[in-house]
Structure formats: structure tokens, C-alpha cells
Amino acid sequence: MKLLSGLAWAALLSLALALTPQGRLQGPVQVVRVVDGDTVELAGLGAVRLIGIDAPESGYNRRTSGPEEVRLGLEAKAFLTRLLQGKRIWVELDVQERDRYRRVLAYLYLEDPKGDWTYGGRRFRQVNLEVVRAGWAEPYTVPPNVRYTDLYLQAAREARARGRGCGGRARRGPRGREAGSATPPIPRCASPRRPRTWTAGTSPSATSRCCLPTRTALTGTGTGWGVKN
């Protein structure tokens, strides 16, 4: 009886401490592929950029700092692939729904009975937060999408303190050698970038609205499909 009572209290405490999405979850939507550590392709939506985080570049481009960043970027991509491959996910939008590259901006959620997010009587894991917790991305805040900034900052501090992801690789090097050996310096998970701000009337979300698949969401409502001008 005491054991059952303890388990019941633990369950109640877990529920009380659960996080709650600030917006409506829509979906589920099939993951088509993982592009890199902070971008995925979803069925019917195309490229979706995870809000609030920035992973290392997984390919060479004008923003790539060098081969070590690409190596870390490929590891970040592999982590996200393991998390999402073949899965169906739920999508939460924020104030600005598309970026200048026309990618959908979103927070993604995986349904998981052990998740620390609760919505509509179900439990979830937030993908954006999981990538930061694992140390494979840094917080990257671009107003007006600032909904979970504090959570990401806290998760990043803990990941660095525990040597997870990029932090662990930075200390030990690509072949497990301790820092201070012949191993070249390894960059942070993501190079700091100047936050972009949009003036009134110039934001992509001011001229078009992203809509998700026609399905019964957890709230019991549906949405259209595509982009409404």
C-alpha cells in the first residue's frame, strides 16, 4: 500500500511539473527526412526550421567555420534522425510562421507517455528542446518567436556542464583525446549569429499564413492545408 501510495504521489508530481505548449498542437504529420540538426522535411509542408535553436552546419557553405563544424553537424543530424526517422509528429507555430527562405518555423512534438510536456491529456517530448538538452544545438532567438527561450538557455547550460553533444566532443576531441593534445580546436555547436528582426509589414508571416494538414487535432479542431494568402 505504501509503495502504491508513493507511486501515486510520484505520478501526481510528474503531472504537476509537466510543461504545457503555449500554442495549439496540429497534426500528426509524417517526417519525410531530416535535413540537418535543426531542419526537417515534413509531408505536405516541405522544409521546417526548428524555432529557437541552431545546430552546426552539416555541409560546407559560406557560414561553415571549417571541417570540425561539419563533423559536429553530421553528428547533430544523426541524433535528430534517430529521434524522428519514420515518426509522425505534432506541430506548434509561433508569431512568425515562415522565414525569409519560405521554410515553416515550428516547434515539433513527439507523443511519448514519458514525455515532460502535456497537452489534451497526452504526454509529449518537444524535439527542439531535446536537441539542446543533448548538446547538439545552441539557443538561437529570433524575435518575435521567443516562446521558450528561457527553457533552451537553461537546457544549454546543463548540456555544457555535463559535457553532452558538442560540449563533450570539444573536451575530448574527434578521437577521444583530452583537450590540450594535438587535436585542433573544435568550435561551439553553432557560431553566434546576429538575431534578425522584422519591421512591421515586412515579415513573411505578414503576407502568408501556414496551415497544416486537414486532420482532427488533439483539441478536436481541424485546419486547412497549404498556404493562405
JOKA-V973625 format. One line per field, one symbol per residue. ss: DSSP state (2 for helix, 1 for strand, 0 for the rest). phi: phi as a letter, one per 30 degrees, with the letter a starting at -180 (. if undefined). psi: psi as a letter, one per 30 degrees, with the letter a starting at -180 (. if undefined). A space follows every 10 residues. Layout:
# JOKA-V973625
ss->???
phi->???
psi->???
This chain:
# JOKA-V973625
ss->0222222222 2222220010 0000011111 1111110011 1100011111 0011000000 0000002222 2222222222 2222000111 1100000100 0001111111 1000001110 0111112222 2220000110 0100100022 2222222222 2000022222 2200000000 0000000000 0000000000 0002220011 1000000000 000001110
phi->.ddddddddd dddddddddb edbddbkdbd ddacdadbbb cceicidbcd dibbcddcbd adcddldddd dddddddddd dddceiccbc bccbdccbcd ciddcaccbc daecdccbah iccbcddedd ddedicacdb cbecdbebed dddddddddd dcidhedddd dcidciddej dddddcddeb debddcbcde icdeddcbbd bcedaddddi cbbdbjbcd
psi->eeeeeeeeee eeeeeefklk kfakkkalkk kelkeafgkl kkkffbkkkk kgljllkglk affkfaeeee eeeeeeeeee eeefkglklk kklaekflaf ggkkklkkkk kjfglgkkkh glklkkeeee eeefggllkj kjkgigegee eeeeeeeeee eghlbeeeee eflfggklkf agklkkllek kklkkklklk ffkeffflkk klljljlffg lllakbkk.
